Amino acid sequence: FPVTILTPQELEAVLKDPLFSEVTHIGITGGEPTLREDLPQLYQAAINALPHIKGLSIITNAIKNEDVIARIDKVIQVVQGNGKHFSMMVSLDGYGVSTTKSEGGMVILSLPFL
């Protein structure tokens, strides 16, 4: 199936549906959302569309930490500039994972993060 990636304008139109009128928190996830150059505009679209929004969040794997930091800084400016709360979660699954044979296959993570 072809993948359709919503533009900020399309996201705003979807979120203006009365179904979402009482939403107070929204999270943007992926794939990896920080790969999107229009990430700050997605957050602005959500803020514009959701009259009761109080908080917005993101889940990132933070692998390309310089890109992640740059995009998250812009998102924070948008979110806090609109008087809303922002939170970020880092997913630790799958990058740089190796297993050892001792102690029952303990997982060791090697992660170059923020």
Sequence and secondary structure as in RCSB ss.txt:
>XXXX:A:sequence
FPVTILTPQELEAVLKDPLFSEVTHIGITGGEPTLREDLPQLYQAAINALPHIKGLSIITNAIKNEDVIARIDKV
IQVVQGNGKHFSMMVSLDGYGVSTTKSEGGMVILSLPFL
>XXXX:A:secstr
       HHHHHHHHTSGGGTT  EEEE SS GGG TTHHHHHHHHHHH TT  EEEEEE   SHHHHHHHHHHH
HHHHHHTT EEEEEE  SSTTEEE SSTTT EEE     
